[in-house]
Amino acid sequence: MATQPDNSGVRFPPPLLYVVGLLGGWMLERRYPLAWLPRHFGIAAGFLLIIAGVALSRAGARAIWKANSSIVPIRPTTAIVSSGVFALTRNPMYLSMVIIYVGVALLIRSAWAFILLPLVIIAVDRLVIAKEERYLGGKFGEPYLAYKKHVRRWI
């Protein structure tokens, strides 16, 4: 009888989904350009969003490390982190990647990247978050289910 591995079962780095969306948007923008925002707006807003996304990601990572757990999906989760940014969203790291994605899309002036963003979010939700939530529910049971009831998945 095979034992279940003590991890979420996500076998690829989740940021890869965001990178694929951005690259796809950039390539489509080069081939089929769309009318877009003024350049100066995109640069200013893009940098601000990237800084905000990195700050949120760092806060999420620090909370996980403080709980002596891991942000790597193939490693075991050792605790339910519900303090700090995890009191506001169950997925601050993935939310931060959306914010960074939007910032980069503004910097590269790719309307196509914005068009692809909902597909990226659906892919992250189904291919990553759903697996992680099943794993956490199975591992931690009622405490995790109670956390899910009080804290939204995204925002």
DRENMIVEX-224346 format. One record per residue (C-alpha): residue number from 1; residue in three letters; x negated, y negated, z negated. Coordinates in steps of 0.25 Angstrom, whole numbers, plus 5000, padded with zeros to 4 digits. Layout:
! DRENMIVEX-224346
{num->NUM residu->ALA xx->X yy->Y zz->Z}
...
! end
This chain:
! DRENMIVEX-224346
{num->1 residu->MET xx->5000 yy->5000 zz->5000}
{num->2 residu->ALA xx->4994 yy->4987 zz->5004}
{num->3 residu->THR xx->4994 yy->4975 zz->4995}
{num->4 residu->GLN xx->4998 yy->4961 zz->4999}
{num->5 residu->PRO xx->4986 yy->4951 zz->5000}
{num->6 residu->ASP xx->4987 yy->4940 zz->4989}
{num->7 residu->ASN xx->4988 yy->4929 zz->4999}
{num->8 residu->SER xx->4999 yy->4922 zz->5008}
{num->9 residu->GLY xx->4996 yy->4930 zz->5021}
{num->10 residu->VAL xx->4992 yy->4917 zz->5028}
{num->11 residu->ARG xx->4981 yy->4922 zz->5037}
{num->12 residu->PHE xx->4976 yy->4909 zz->5044}
{num->13 residu->PRO xx->4973 yy->4895 zz->5038}
{num->14 residu->PRO xx->4986 yy->4887 zz->5038}
{num->15 residu->PRO xx->4979 yy->4874 zz->5043}
{num->16 residu->LEU xx->4977 yy->4881 zz->5056}
{num->17 residu->LEU xx->4992 yy->4879 zz->5059}
{num->18 residu->TYR xx->4991 yy->4864 zz->5058}
{num->19 residu->VAL xx->4978 yy->4864 zz->5066}
{num->20 residu->VAL xx->4985 yy->4872 zz->5077}
{num->21 residu->GLY xx->4997 yy->4862 zz->5077}
{num->22 residu->LEU xx->4987 yy->4850 zz->5078}
{num->23 residu->LEU xx->4979 yy->4856 zz->5089}
{num->24 residu->GLY xx->4991 yy->4860 zz->5097}
{num->25 residu->GLY xx->4997 yy->4846 zz->5095}
{num->26 residu->TRP xx->4984 yy->4840 zz->5099}
{num->27 residu->MET xx->4983 yy->4848 zz->5112}
{num->28 residu->LEU xx->4997 yy->4846 zz->5116}
{num->29 residu->GLU xx->4995 yy->4831 zz->5113}
{num->30 residu->ARG xx->4983 yy->4831 zz->5123}
{num->31 residu->ARG xx->4991 yy->4838 zz->5133}
{num->32 residu->TYR xx->5004 yy->4832 zz->5132}
{num->33 residu->PRO xx->5002 yy->4818 zz->5124}
{num->34 residu->LEU xx->5014 yy->4812 zz->5118}
{num->35 residu->ALA xx->5016 yy->4797 zz->5114}
{num->36 residu->TRP xx->5012 yy->4795 zz->5100}
{num->37 residu->LEU xx->5009 yy->4786 zz->5089}
{num->38 residu->PRO xx->4999 yy->4774 zz->5089}
{num->39 residu->ARG xx->4985 yy->4779 zz->5087}
{num->40 residu->HIS xx->4982 yy->4770 zz->5075}
{num->41 residu->PHE xx->4994 yy->4775 zz->5067}
{num->42 residu->GLY xx->4990 yy->4790 zz->5070}
{num->43 residu->ILE xx->4976 yy->4788 zz->5065}
{num->44 residu->ALA xx->4980 yy->4781 zz->5052}
{num->45 residu->ALA xx->4992 yy->4790 zz->5049}
{num->46 residu->GLY xx->4984 yy->4802 zz->5053}
{num->47 residu->PHE xx->4973 yy->4799 zz->5043}
{num->48 residu->LEU xx->4982 yy->4796 zz->5032}
{num->49 residu->LEU xx->4990 yy->4809 zz->5034}
{num->50 residu->ILE xx->4977 yy->4817 zz->5035}
{num->51 residu->ILE xx->4972 yy->4811 zz->5022}
{num->52 residu->ALA xx->4985 yy->4814 zz->5015}
{num->53 residu->GLY xx->4986 yy->4828 zz->5020}
{num->54 residu->VAL xx->4972 yy->4831 zz->5015}
{num->55 residu->ALA xx->4975 yy->4825 zz->5002}
{num->56 residu->LEU xx->4987 yy->4834 zz->5000}
{num->57 residu->SER xx->4980 yy->4846 zz->5005}
{num->58 residu->ARG xx->4969 yy->4844 zz->4995}
{num->59 residu->ALA xx->4979 yy->4842 zz->4984}
{num->60 residu->GLY xx->4985 yy->4855 zz->4987}
{num->61 residu->ALA xx->4972 yy->4862 zz->4988}
{num->62 residu->ARG xx->4967 yy->4857 zz->4975}
{num->63 residu->ALA xx->4980 yy->4861 zz->4968}
{num->64 residu->ILE xx->4978 yy->4875 zz->4974}
{num->65 residu->TRP xx->4963 yy->4876 zz->4970}
{num->66 residu->LYS xx->4967 yy->4870 zz->4956}
{num->67 residu->ALA xx->4976 yy->4882 zz->4954}
{num->68 residu->ASN xx->4965 yy->4892 zz->4958}
{num->69 residu->SER xx->4972 yy->4896 zz->4971}
{num->70 residu->SER xx->4968 yy->4896 zz->4986}
{num->71 residu->ILE xx->4973 yy->4888 zz->4997}
{num->72 residu->VAL xx->4968 yy->4899 zz->5007}
{num->73 residu->PRO xx->4980 yy->4907 zz->5011}
{num->74 residu->ILE xx->4973 yy->4920 zz->5012}
{num->75 residu->ARG xx->4969 yy->4919 zz->4997}
{num->76 residu->PRO xx->4978 yy->4922 zz->4985}
{num->77 residu->THR xx->4986 yy->4911 zz->4979}
{num->78 residu->THR xx->4984 yy->4912 zz->4964}
{num->79 residu->ALA xx->4994 yy->4901 zz->4959}
{num->80 residu->ILE xx->5006 yy->4893 zz->4963}
{num->81 residu->VAL xx->5001 yy->4879 zz->4964}
{num->82 residu->SER xx->5013 yy->4869 zz->4960}
{num->83 residu->SER xx->5006 yy->4857 zz->4955}
{num->84 residu->GLY xx->5001 yy->4845 zz->4963}
{num->85 residu->VAL xx->5005 yy->4844 zz->4977}
{num->86 residu->PHE xx->5011 yy->4858 zz->4976}
{num->87 residu->ALA xx->5022 yy->4852 zz->4967}
{num->88 residu->LEU xx->5026 yy->4844 zz->4979}
{num->89 residu->THR xx->5024 yy->4854 zz->4991}
{num->90 residu->ARG xx->5021 yy->4869 zz->4991}
{num->91 residu->ASN xx->5012 yy->4867 zz->5003}
{num->92 residu->PRO xx->5004 yy->4855 zz->5001}
{num->93 residu->MET xx->4993 yy->4860 zz->5010}
{num->94 residu->TYR xx->5002 yy->4863 zz->5022}
{num->95 residu->LEU xx->5009 yy->4850 zz->5020}
{num->96 residu->SER xx->4995 yy->4843 zz->5020}
{num->97 residu->MET xx->4992 yy->4850 zz->5033}
{num->98 residu->VAL xx->5005 yy->4844 zz->5039}
{num->99 residu->ILE xx->5001 yy->4830 zz->5034}
{num->100 residu->ILE xx->4987 yy->4832 zz->5040}
{num->101 residu->TYR xx->4992 yy->4838 zz->5053}
{num->102 residu->VAL xx->5001 yy->4825 zz->5055}
{num->103 residu->GLY xx->4989 yy->4816 zz->5052}
{num->104 residu->VAL xx->4980 yy->4824 zz->5062}
{num->105 residu->ALA xx->4992 yy->4823 zz->5072}
{num->106 residu->LEU xx->4992 yy->4808 zz->5070}
{num->107 residu->LEU xx->4977 yy->4807 zz->5072}
{num->108 residu->ILE xx->4977 yy->4815 zz->5085}
{num->109 residu->ARG xx->4990 yy->4808 zz->5089}
{num->110 residu->SER xx->4997 yy->4821 zz->5093}
{num->111 residu->ALA xx->5012 yy->4821 zz->5093}
{num->112 residu->TRP xx->5011 yy->4835 zz->5097}
{num->113 residu->ALA xx->5005 yy->4839 zz->5084}
{num->114 residu->PHE xx->5018 yy->4833 zz->5077}
{num->115 residu->ILE xx->5027 yy->4841 zz->5086}
{num->116 residu->LEU xx->5019 yy->4854 zz->5082}
{num->117 residu->LEU xx->5019 yy->4850 zz->5067}
{num->118 residu->PRO xx->5033 yy->4857 zz->5064}
{num->119 residu->LEU xx->5028 yy->4870 zz->5071}
{num->120 residu->VAL xx->5015 yy->4869 zz->5062}
{num->121 residu->ILE xx->5023 yy->4867 zz->5050}
{num->122 residu->ILE xx->5032 yy->4879 zz->5053}
{num->123 residu->ALA xx->5020 yy->4888 zz->5056}
{num->124 residu->VAL xx->5014 yy->4884 zz->5042}
{num->125 residu->ASP xx->5027 yy->4886 zz->5035}
{num->126 residu->ARG xx->5030 yy->4900 zz->5041}
{num->127 residu->LEU xx->5016 yy->4905 zz->5043}
{num->128 residu->VAL xx->5009 yy->4900 zz->5031}
{num->129 residu->ILE xx->5019 yy->4894 zz->5020}
{num->130 residu->ALA xx->5029 yy->4906 zz->5021}
{num->131 residu->LYS xx->5018 yy->4916 zz->5019}
{num->132 residu->GLU xx->5012 yy->4908 zz->5007}
{num->133 residu->GLU xx->5026 yy->4907 zz->5001}
{num->134 residu->ARG xx->5029 yy->4921 zz->5002}
{num->135 residu->TYR xx->5015 yy->4925 zz->4996}
{num->136 residu->LEU xx->5017 yy->4915 zz->4984}
{num->137 residu->GLY xx->5031 yy->4919 zz->4981}
{num->138 residu->GLY xx->5027 yy->4934 zz->4981}
{num->139 residu->LYS xx->5015 yy->4931 zz->4972}
{num->140 residu->PHE xx->5020 yy->4921 zz->4962}
{num->141 residu->GLY xx->5035 yy->4924 zz->4963}
{num->142 residu->GLU xx->5045 yy->4915 zz->4955}
{num->143 residu->PRO xx->5035 yy->4904 zz->4951}
{num->144 residu->TYR xx->5032 yy->4902 zz->4966}
{num->145 residu->LEU xx->5047 yy->4902 zz->4970}
{num->146 residu->ALA xx->5049 yy->4892 zz->4959}
{num->147 residu->TYR xx->5038 yy->4883 zz->4965}
{num->148 residu->LYS xx->5045 yy->4884 zz->4979}
{num->149 residu->LYS xx->5058 yy->4880 zz->4973}
{num->150 residu->HIS xx->5052 yy->4867 zz->4967}
{num->151 residu->VAL xx->5042 yy->4863 zz->4978}
{num->152 residu->ARG xx->5045 yy->4861 zz->4993}
{num->153 residu->ARG xx->5037 yy->4869 zz->5003}
{num->154 residu->TRP xx->5032 yy->4856 zz->5011}
{num->155 residu->ILE xx->5037 yy->4843 zz->5004}
! end
